[in-house]
Amino acid sequence: MSNKIIELKGLTKNFDDQQVLKGIDLNIYENEFLTLLGPSGCGKTTILRIIAGFEEPSKGELLFNGIDISKVPPYKREINTVFQKYALFPFLNVHDNVAFGLNLKKVDKSVVDQKVSRMLKLVGLEGFEKRDVTLLSGGQQQRVAIARALVNEPKVLLLDEPLGALDAKLRKEMQFELKKIQKEVGITFIFVTHDQEEALSMSDTVVVMNNGIIQQIGSPEDIYNEPENRFVANFIGDSNIIEGNMIRDCLVCFDGIEFPCVDKGFKDNEEVEVVLRPEDIDIVEPDKSKLKGKVASIVFKGVHYEMEIEACGFEWLVHSTSLCPVGKEVGIRVDPFKGISLIRNTDQIRVIIIGKWRLGRFLDGSCPAIQNPDLKIPSHD
C-alpha cells in the first residue's frame, strides 16, 4: 500500500454559527486520484481550501507526511490548485502563464523554458507557447492552468470542479486526459465535483459527503454497487427504493411477492428497503414475471430509453434498450442471485445487496461485507 501523504483528523470548520465540517477523518495516499463528491454545500470545497491553506480548520489536525501544516501558509505547502475558473493571467501568453511560479522563484531562464516545454507537451499544447490565453478554447485554457500548477512539481494537485465550465463532449474528453496526466506525473490528485459520472470514471477512491459528514469512502465500484446508506444509494445514479420485509432468514418480500435470498441475521418480518438500479431491471412479457405493470412514460436518452412503469402502486424507473410504447403491459423481472453483500453502518441503514438488487433496513451497529460470488441457487422471476 502507498504511504499516507495527507491525514485529516477530527477536522471541523465553523463559519460564524454554522458548522460546515463535522469531524472529518480521512487518509489520502501517494499517487492516488481521490474525489470528494457531494451536493452543493456539503463541505467538499471547504476541505479542499483547508488542504490548500486558504482556510484554517476550527478544530482537528491536518497532517502532510506526518507533520501538522494547519498554520503553514499556502505558498510554503507542496500543494498547488487548479481553480474552477482557471485564474489565468490575460496579459501573459501561454508560456509566461505556465512559467509564472518559476519566475517568482527566480529559476534560471533555461530551466524555466525546459520545464514549461515539458509541461505543455504533457498537456497536449506543444507549440502554443506564444498564444494569447484569452483566445484559447475552454479546454485549452484548462490545460494551461493544469500545466501551470504542475510545473512547480507539487506533491499534491487540488482540482476544484475544473470541468464545470466545459461542454458535455469536452468534459468527457478531459476526464480521460486528467486521469492520463495523473498517471504520467505520478502525484496525488484531489478532485472536487458534484458530478457522479466524473467521480466514477476517474477516481481510485471516492469520498461521498453530505451536510459536512463523510457518508462513504470506497472505490467507484463499491460506491455504486454497495451503497452504505440511503443517501449514497439515491445520490450515486438513479435508484428505485421500495419498502419490503424479511419474512425470515433467506426470504424477502416486496411488492407482495416473495423472493428467496441467502441473507441471515434479520428478525422475522423485519422491515427493509429494496434498492434497485433502473439499468438492472429486465422488461419481459407479462406472463414471464410475477411483477406486472404498464408503461406510464418513456424518454429517449440516446443509449437507452428511460421508462416509468406503474406496478403495484409504485412507479418503477427502468433503463432499457428495448422500446415499449406508453400503455403497454409488461413484466418486470428481478434476478436476486448474482452475489450477495451485507452492509451495516452508523447511519442506521442496513443494505443487503443481492447482486444487482439491494435490500436495506434501519438498525444500529456495523458488520463487514459478506461476498457469495459462487452461490448456486435456482433462478426465480
N, C-alpha and C positions, 0 to 999 in steps of 0.2 A: 504493500500500500504506500502511496505517496505521503510525504510529510505534510503536516498541517502548516499552512502559511499564515492563515488568519483565524483567530478564535474570538467569537463573541460570547461573553459570559454574563448572563443576567442583565443584559442591556435594556435600559429603559430610556425613554425620551418624552419629556413633557414640553408642550408649548402653552404657556400660561397655565390654565387649569385643565387642559386636555392632555391626556396621556396617549401618545400615538404609537409607542412601542412598549410592550408589556412583558418584560423579562425574556428577551431573545437569547437563546443558546444555539450557536451554530458554528460548526467547523468547516473551513474551506481549505482545500488541499492544493498542493502544487500541480500545475499543468491541468487543472480542472476547468471545465466550462460549466459554471453554475448559474442558474437562472432564478431570480426572485420573481415569482409570478403571483398576481393577485389583482383585485379590482382597484379602481382609483381610491386613494385614501387609506389603503390597507397598511401603509408604513414601509413599503419596499424601497421607495426613493429616499426616505429618511435613513434607512440602513446604509444605502449607497453613499449618501452625503457624510454620514459619520465615518465610514471607512475612508472616504477621500479626505476628511479633515475639515469639511465645510460646516459641520455641526459637531458639538460635543455631546456625548451621552449624559443624561441626567444621573444615571447610576450604572454600575456594571463596568466590565473591562473589555477593552479592545486590544487584542494581542496580535503582533506581527512578528512571526518567528520567535514567539515566546516572550516578547517584550511589549509592555503596555505603551501604546502610542496615542492614547486619548488626548494628550496635551501637545503632541507633536504637530507643528504647522504643516499644511498641505505640501508646500514646496520641499519639505525635508523627508517626505514619505516616498518610498519606492513604488508609487502608485500614480497612474495617470487616468484621466477621464475623457470619454467621448460623450459630448452632450447631445441632447435631442436635436437642438438647432445648430449643431456643429461648431458655432462660435469661431468661424474663420475670420481672418483679418482682410477686409475688402481692398485695402490699399497695398497688400502684398500679393505677389504672384504665387503660384503653386509651390515652387522651390522654397521661397522665403517663408511661406506659412509653415511648411514642414520643418524648416531649419530654425524656426523661431526659438525654441527651447535651447537648442545647441548654441545659438549665437548669444543668448543670455549668459550661458556658462563660459563664453569666450573660448569655445573649442576652435582649434586650428581650421582654417577655411578648407584645406584639402581634405581633412577628416569629415568636415560637415558635408561637403559635396559628395563624398563617397557614401556616407550613411544615408543621405537624402536619396541618392540614386538607387540604393539598395531597397529602401522602403517603398519608393514609387514603383519599382519593378514588382515588389511583393504584392502591392495592392492593385496592380494592373494599370498603372498610369505612367509607364515609362514613355518619355518623350513629351510629357506635359509640363515640364519644369517652368517654362516661361508663360504658361497660360494664365489668363485673368480668372481668378476663382469665382467671380460674380457671373461669368459666362458659362460655367460648368453646369451640367445637369445635377439633380439632387443626389443621384447615386455616386457621381464623380466627386461632388463636394464631401460626401460621407467618407469616401476613400481617402481624400486628403486629410480629413480630421483623424482617421484611424492611423494614417502614416505619421502625422504629427505627434500623436500620442505614443506610438511605438518607437519612434526614432530615438527617444531618450532611454530606451531599454529598461522599462519598468518591470517589476516582478509580477505586478497585477494590473490588469486593464479593466476599468469600470466603464460600462456602456449603459447610459440612461435612455432607454427607449429610442435607440438611434434609427430604427426603421420606420418610426411612426409617420414621417412626412413623405414616405415614398409610396408610389402606386403599387397595386397588388402584385403585378408581374415582377417589377423590380425588387420588391420586398422579398419575394421568394428567391430570386437570384442572389440577393445579398445574404440571405440566411446560409446558403451553401458557401458563399465567399468567406463569411465571418468564421465559420467552422474550419474551413481550409486554412485561413490565416492563423487561427489559434493553434492548430496542429503544427504549422510550419515554424512559428516563433517559439512554441513550447512554453508559454507562460499561462498564468491563471486569468481567465476571463470571468467577470461577474456582470451578468446581463440582467437588466430590469425591463419587464414588459407586462402588459395585461393581456397579451395575445397568446392563447393556448397553443396555437399551431407553431408559433415561433419557439416557444419553450420546449415543446415536444420534439421538434425537428433538429434543434441544435445542441441541446444540453446533454452533459453527462449526468448532472444532478439538477433536479427541480425542487425548489422550496416554495410551497404554496402558502400564501399568507391571507389573513382576513382580520380586520379590526385590531391590527398591531400584534397578532399572535400567529406563530407558525402552526399551520394545520397539518402539514405532512411534508416529509423530506424523502425523496427516493428517485430512482431512475425514471425516465419518461414512461417506460413500460409499466412500472409499478404504480405510478401516479394515475395512469389511465385505467389500467386493468384491475387494480386493487385499491380503490379509494378507501381511506380510513374513516371517513365520516360523510355526512350528507352534503356539507358544503363542497368538499372536493368532488364528490360524485356529480353535483349539479354544475360546478364551475368548469370542470375539465370535460369538454364535449357536451353533447346532448344526452339526456337520460330520461327514461320512464321510471318513476318511483311509485311503487304500488304497495298498498298495505296487504299484509298476509299474516299467517301464523304458522308456527311449527306444531303440527299435530302431535308429534312425538319425535324421538330421535330418528333421523333418516327419512322423515316425511314432512313436506312443507305444503301448505295450501295457499293459493292466491287466486283471485277472481273465481272463487268457488270450485276450483279444480285442484286436486291433489297431485303432487309431483314427488316421487321418491328422490332422496338425496343421500349423501353419506355423512352429513354433519351430526354431531352429537354434543351434548352438554347443555342443550336448551331445556327449559321446563316444558312440560306438556301444555299445548295450546298457548304458548308464549307468543305475544305479538311481535311481528317482524316487519321489515320493509324490504321489498324486492326492487333492485335497481337494474334496469335493462337498457343496454345501449341500442339505439334505433338501427344501427347498421348490422346488428347481430340478430335481428328478428327476420325469420323467413316467412314469406307470404305464400300460402298454398291454397289448394281448393278446399272449400269449407268442410267436405267430408273427410279430409285428411288431418284434421286438427280438432281438439276439444275446445279451443278458443276460436270463436267466430265473431265477425263484426262487419261493418260496412265502411267503405272508404268515404270519409267526410270531405276531404280536400286533398289537393295534390299541387305541388310546386316543382317545376323543373329546375334542378340545381347544376346542370351540366354533366357531372359524372354520375349522378343518380337522381331519382325522384324522391322528394320528401312528402310523405303522406301522413295524414291524420286518419286513424281508423277508430271508429267508435265501437267498443266492445265491452260488455258487462258494466256499463256505466262509466267507463274510463276511456279517455282519448289517448290512444297509443300513437307515439311518434315513430315512424318507420322510414328507413332509408333503403331503397331498393332500385336495382337497375331495370326491373320489370314495371311496365306501365299498367296500372289498374285504374279504370275510369271511376269518377265520383259516382257513388251509389251502388257500386258492385259489392256483393257479399264475398268475403274472403275468409280464409282461415289463417290464424297466427300460430306458427309452430315454435315451440320452446324446447330446445335440447339442453337439459341441465347437466349433462355428464361429460364434460371435457376438461376435467382437472378442477380441484376444489381448494380454495384458500379460506382460512378463517382468521378474521382480524378483529381485535378489540382495541379501543384507545380511550384516553381520558376525556374525550369529547362526548362520551356516553352514547356512542352509536356503534353497534357491532355489525359488521358486514360479512356475510358469507358469500364468497364468490364462487358460483357454480359454473366453471368455465367462463362463458360469456355472461352468465347470469349472476347477479349479486344480491344476496339477501341481507338486510340489516336489521338489527334490533338495538334498542336503547338499554344500556346497562353500564355498570362501573367496572373498572379493572382493565387488565391487559393480558394478552397471551400472544405467542409467536404465530406466524403464519404456518399452516399445515398444507403441504402440497401432496396431491394424489394424481400425478400425471398418467399413471399406468392402470388406473382403475378400470375394470371391465364390468360394465353394467348394461343390461339390455336397453335399447333405445326406447324413448317414451315421448309421445306427442302431447 
